[in-house]
């Protein structure tokens, strides 16, 4: 298989990744897929203003949640069924009470002697064969069955949520990070007005200028080093001159003292001669 002698540029790679993401999103949200495709085309065509606008319109977090947190049809139906069945035991209970109350009133009207019998007992025996009446035990069994079904559905939905949520959340976070990096890369390419050969030429000029600056800095550093050596030699010469000047000064003072001493001696001799005369 021959190798491609012309590797894809960064713009082409980014546009290809955006188009792939658009194909992945399209089954869930065709509008977002259209925006992603337009962003890919804008990046590929170097339409920077348009690319920045489309990149700003994309929110990575909802997009990642759209891909990984989509609800299942079966579990959605079960969720709706649980929400509806919450009211089923109440409806069955009140229906049974309403029919039992009507049957009890009709029974007492026909058989006044049964007024001493408990209501629940008459309900359990069906009010002596009253039509359309669910006896007490039947209503209780239906209510218990509905409540048990609600418990099972709630446990199943909760278990699925607790087991699936961490995995789904991790996948969504990873996908969000990838989408955020892809959109950021597209926005970065759109923010850079130079691309292709122009960008390479500018980078080459910058590298050459940096090399010239470095060479000049090294020359200045060498000159500074040489200057420091010359200053050091000047300081040593100045110190030698200072020591020589001090030596000459000390010798001059000693010579002056030797010249003053004969004069003092002659003065003393003259004074002594005059005193004797």
N, C-alpha and C positions, 0 to 999 in steps of 0.2 A: 504494500500500500504506500503510494508516494506521500511524502511529507509536504505540508503546505509551506511554500517558500515565503508567503506573505502573511505573517500572523495578524490576527485581528487587532485593531486598535482598541484603546480603552472605551471609546465611544461605542464601537460596534459590540463589544462584549456587554456593556451596560444595557444597550438597546435590546440585545438578544435575551438577557436575563429578565428585563421588564416584559418583553413579549411572552416569555414562558410563564411568568407570574400572571399575566393577563389571561392566558389560556387556562390556568389553574383556577382562577377566580370566576371565570365566565359562567360556569354552571350554577353558581350561587348568587352572583350579582353582575348582570351584564353591563350596568352603568359604570361600575368601578372598573370592569375589564376594558371598556372603551377609553376611560381616562388613562389607564396604564398603557394601552396601545398608542394613544396620542402622545404620551410622554416619551415612549420609546422612539417614535418617529421624530419628535422634536429634538431629542438627544442625538439621534443619528444624523439629522439634517443641520445640526448646529444652530437651531432656532432657540437661542438662549432665553429670551424673554418668555416665550411660550413654555419652554421646559421648566423654568422656575415657577410659573403659574400653576402648571399641572402638578409639580412636586409639592407645592404648598397645599394643594387640595386633597392630598392623600394622607390619611391618618393610619399609621401602621397597626395600632392596637385593635381597633374594630375590624380591620382587614384580617388580622391573624385569628381573631375570635370567629370571624365568619368562616374561615377555612377549617377550624378544628372543633369548634363548639356548636356545630350544627345539630339540631335535635333529630332523633330517630322517629320515624312515623309511628312505629309500634309503641314506643315508650311515650310518645306524645298522646296517643289514644288512651293509654293506661292512665296518664296524668289527668286527662279530662274525665275519664270514668271515675277516678277516685274523687275528684272535686264534685261530681254530680251525685255519687252514691252517699256522700255525707248526709244529704237530706232524705235519702230513701227510708231509713228506719223511722224517722219522724212522720213521713207521709203514710207509711204502712200502719203505724200505731194510731194515728188520728183517723184514718179510714176505718180501721177495725172498730174504734170507739164510736164513730158516727153510726155505722151500721148496727152495732150492738145496742146503742141507745134507742134507735128507732124500733128495733125488734123487741127490746125490753118494754118500751111503752105500749106497743101493740099487744104483747103477751099479757101485761097486767090489765089491759082493757078487756081482753077476752077472758082471762082467768084471774079475777081479783083475789082469789084464795092463795095465789103464789106470791103475794106481796111480802110474806115473811121469809121467803127464800133469798139467800144472798145473791147479789148481782153477778159476782164472779162465777158462782156455781151455775146459774142459769146461762151465763155466757159460754161456759165450758161445754154445756150440753146442747149448745146451739139454739137456746130459747125454744126448745121442744120442736126442732125441725123448721125454724124460720128460714125462708129462702134468702140467698145472697149474704149470709152472715158467716164470717170467719170466726171460729171459736177462739177462746183465749190462748190455748196452747199453740194453735197454728200461727197466730199473730206473733207470739213470743219466739217461736222457732224462726219465722221469717226475719224478725228483727235481729236475732242472734246471728243468723247466717250473713245478713248484710254487714253487721258490725265486724264479724270475723273476716269477711272479704275485704273490708276497708283496712283492717289491720295488716292483712297479707300484702295488699297493694302498697300500703305505706311503707312497710318494711322493705319490699322489693325495690321501690323507687329510691328509698334512702340508701340502701346498700349499693345500688348502681351509682348513685351520685357520689357516695364516699369513695368507692373504688375507682371510678372513672375520672373524678375531678382532678386529683393530683397529676395523673398522666396527661390529661387534656391540657391542664394549666401549664405544665412543663413544655409540651409541644407548642402551645400557643405563644409562650414567652420566647422560645427559640425561633419560631417563625417570625414573631414581631421584631426580634433583633435583626434577623436576616433582611426583612423588608425595610427596616429603618436604615440599615447600612446601604441597601441598594438605592433607596430614594435619596439618601444623603450623597451617595456617589454621583447620581444624576444631577442633583442640585449643584454639587461642586464643579462638575463639568460645565454646567450652564453658567456658573459664576465666573469661569475662566474664559476670557474673550479670545485668548490665543490657543490654538490647537494645531495638531499636525506638524507640518514642516516649520511653520512660524514659531511654534513653541520650542521645537528642537533648536532652531537658530538662536532664539533668545537664551535658552539654557546654555548653549555653547559659548555665547558671548559672556554670559555671567560667569561661567567657569574660567574663561580666559582672563576676564577682569580680576577675578579672585586670585588667579595665579600671579598676575602682574602686581597686585597689591601685596601679596605674600612676598614676592621677590624684593619689592621695594622696602618692605618692612625689614627683611633680613639685611639688606644693604644698610639701612639706617641703623639697625642694631649693631652691625659690624663697625660702622663709623663711630657710633657712640662708644663702643668698646675701645676703639683706637684713641678716641678723644679722652676717655678715662685714663688710658695709659699715659698719654701726653701730660695730662694734668698731674698724674702721680709723679712723673719725672720732674715737672716744674716745681712741685712741692718739695721734692727732695733737693733740687738745686737751690731753691729759696732757703731751705734749712741749712744747707752748706754755706751759703752766703751769709746767713745770719750768724752762724758759728764763727766764720772767718772775720766778720765785722766785729764781733765781740772780742775775738783774740787780738785784733789790731787795736781796738780801743783800750784793752787792758795793757798792751805793750806801750801805747802812747802815754798812759797815765804813769806807768813806771818810769819812763824817760823824763817826764816833767818833774817827777819827784827828785830824780838825780840832779837835775839842773838847779833846782831851788836850794838844795842842801849846801853847795859851795858859796852861794850868795849869802846865806844865813851865817855861814862860818866867817866870811870876810867882815860882815857887819859886826859880829861879836868881837873880832880882833881889834877893829878900829875903835870900838867903844872902850875896850880895855886899855889901849895905848893912851887915849885921851885922859883917862882917869889917873894914870900914873903921872902925867905931866902936870 
